[in-house]
Amino acid sequence: MAQIIDGKAISLAIKDELKEKAAKLKAEGTEVTLAVIQVGNNPASTVYVRNKKKGCEYIGIGSLSYELPEETTEEELLSLIRELNGRKDVNGILVQLPLPAHIDENKVIRTINPKKDVDGFHPESVGALCIGQPGFVSCTPAGVIELLKRSGISIEGKECVILGRSNIVGKPMALLMLRENATVTVAHSRTANLKEVAKRADILIAAIGKPKMITREYVKEGAVVIDVGINRDADNKLCGDVDFDDVAEICSAITPVPGGVGPMTIAMLLNNCIQSVELQK
Ligand SMILES: Nc1nc(=O)c2c([nH]1)NC[C@@H]1CN(c3ccc(C(=O)N[C@@H](CCC(=O)O)C(=O)O)cc3)C=[N+]21
């Protein structure tokens, strides 16, 4: 049976470390504050935003929340971001995605001051990651790296296959794996012979958004399988992109959903908030 990587426990250990860092900063007179903006009331977003605020409370940093109505105009949102960009008492700005269709996400992301871009979504943050310069790293891929390291799984020299090429997971995941000296393949919906490509992986990372699509036919025996998916199955239960029960029988280590990558995303967001103090000096 595979090792089950406990993202919940690992994220808790990280949050406890961050709690100490936050206390140290406070003792030096530095208060850290995250501003979270939600537009509309997508129920999933409401749950995530609540978890982010709870995380802030847990580690002892401040959070400001802005719950804007669905009809908020793009210009109203941009002007709130500009105001927060200029506030000395706000260190991080997070605009919960997805946004309503009448608002241009790219424009919103570009408006956030890169020094406050704790999501790591700004083109300047992504560019910095690409060329190895300091900046915020997208929380979910950063969480995957931290999960592997803290589970004693080495990355250097390994064949890593990433399934999915989104701007917030697949692409930054590839850059981070490269930074850790893995050999990286990014596969996607148009990849020919997807199963064969996936089977090359020592470390397989699924970020495709298709519930339980990854069965053992995609997995080499003994591989490490990281499931970034968050989907609902036919019974409306939370599930990943990986068919956990099927794959767990042949892989060496696997992350569950829930309790795997999800909690790490929040831990890395909080880490970015603490790191923002350094970047803003
Ligand atoms: N600007 C922005 N930044 C984000 O980081 C962002 C976003 N928008 N939009 C939505 C996605 C999704 N996301 C998750 C965070 C935590 C869990 C998480 O904690 N999941 C728990 C369970 C949560 C549950 O029960 O629903 C787990 O997997 O164990 C999941 C998903 C952040 N996102």
The ligand as an SDF file (V2000), in Angstrom:
LIG
                    3D

 33 36  0  0  0  0  0  0  0  0999 V2000
   -7.2080   34.3570   -6.2060 N   0  0  0  0  0  0  0  0  0  0  0  0
   -7.3590   33.0560   -5.9210 C   0  0  0  0  0  0  0  0  0  0  0  0
   -6.3880   32.3910   -5.2400 N   0  0  0  0  0  0  0  0  0  0  0  0
   -6.5270   31.0730   -4.9330 C   0  0  0  0  0  0  0  0  0  0  0  0
   -5.6250   30.4750   -4.3060 O   0  0  0  0  0  0  0  0  0  0  0  0
   -7.7260   30.3910   -5.3180 C   0  0  0  0  0  0  0  0  0  0  0  0
   -8.7020   31.1180   -6.0290 C   0  0  0  0  0  0  0  0  0  0  0  0
   -8.4900   32.4350   -6.3220 N   0  0  0  0  0  0  0  0  0  0  0  0
   -9.8460   30.5210   -6.4390 N   0  0  0  0  0  0  0  0  0  0  0  0
  -10.1440   29.1490   -6.1040 C   0  0  0  0  0  0  0  0  0  0  0  0
   -8.9000   28.3070   -5.8810 C   0  0  0  0  0  0  0  0  0  0  0  0
   -9.1090   27.0520   -5.0860 C   0  0  0  0  0  0  0  0  0  0  0  0
   -8.3030   27.1940   -3.8780 N   0  0  0  0  0  0  0  0  0  0  0  0
   -8.3070   26.2950   -2.8150 C   0  0  0  0  0  0  0  0  0  0  0  0
   -7.7920   26.5900   -1.5760 C   0  0  0  0  0  0  0  0  0  0  0  0
   -7.8760   25.7070   -0.5220 C   0  0  0  0  0  0  0  0  0  0  0  0
   -8.5090   24.4870   -0.6630 C   0  0  0  0  0  0  0  0  0  0  0  0
   -8.6390   23.5810    0.5130 C   0  0  0  0  0  0  0  0  0  0  0  0
   -8.2800   23.9230    1.6220 O   0  0  0  0  0  0  0  0  0  0  0  0
   -9.2050   22.3740    0.3280 N   0  0  0  0  0  0  0  0  0  0  0  0
   -9.4600   21.4330    1.3990 C   0  0  0  0  0  0  0  0  0  0  0  0
  -10.9310   21.1120    1.5610 C   0  0  0  0  0  0  0  0  0  0  0  0
  -11.8740   22.2470    1.3440 C   0  0  0  0  0  0  0  0  0  0  0  0
  -13.3250   21.7930    1.2210 C   0  0  0  0  0  0  0  0  0  0  0  0
  -13.7710   20.9650    2.0410 O   0  0  0  0  0  0  0  0  0  0  0  0
  -13.9920   22.2750    0.2690 O   0  0  0  0  0  0  0  0  0  0  0  0
   -8.7770   20.1160    1.0820 C   0  0  0  0  0  0  0  0  0  0  0  0
   -8.4820   19.8490   -0.0890 O   0  0  0  0  0  0  0  0  0  0  0  0
   -8.5610   19.3580    2.0180 O   0  0  0  0  0  0  0  0  0  0  0  0
   -9.0070   24.1580   -1.8940 C   0  0  0  0  0  0  0  0  0  0  0  0
   -8.9020   25.0570   -2.9590 C   0  0  0  0  0  0  0  0  0  0  0  0
   -7.6900   28.3940   -3.9010 C   0  0  0  0  0  0  0  0  0  0  0  0
   -7.9690   29.0660   -5.0310 N   0  0  0  0  0  0  0  0  0  0  0  0
  1  2  1  0
  2  3  2  0
  2  8  1  0
  3  4  1  0
  4  5  2  0
  4  6  1  0
  6  7  2  0
  6 33  1  0
  7  8  1  0
  7  9  1  0
  9 10  1  0
 10 11  1  0
 11 12  1  0
 11 33  1  0
 12 13  1  0
 13 14  1  0
 13 32  1  0
 14 15  1  0
 14 31  2  0
 15 16  2  0
 16 17  1  0
 17 18  1  0
 17 30  2  0
 18 19  2  0
 18 20  1  0
 20 21  1  0
 21 22  1  0
 21 27  1  0
 22 23  1  0
 23 24  1  0
 24 25  2  0
 24 26  1  0
 27 28  2  0
 27 29  1  0
 30 31  1  0
 32 33  2  0
M  CHG  1  33   1
M  END
$$$$
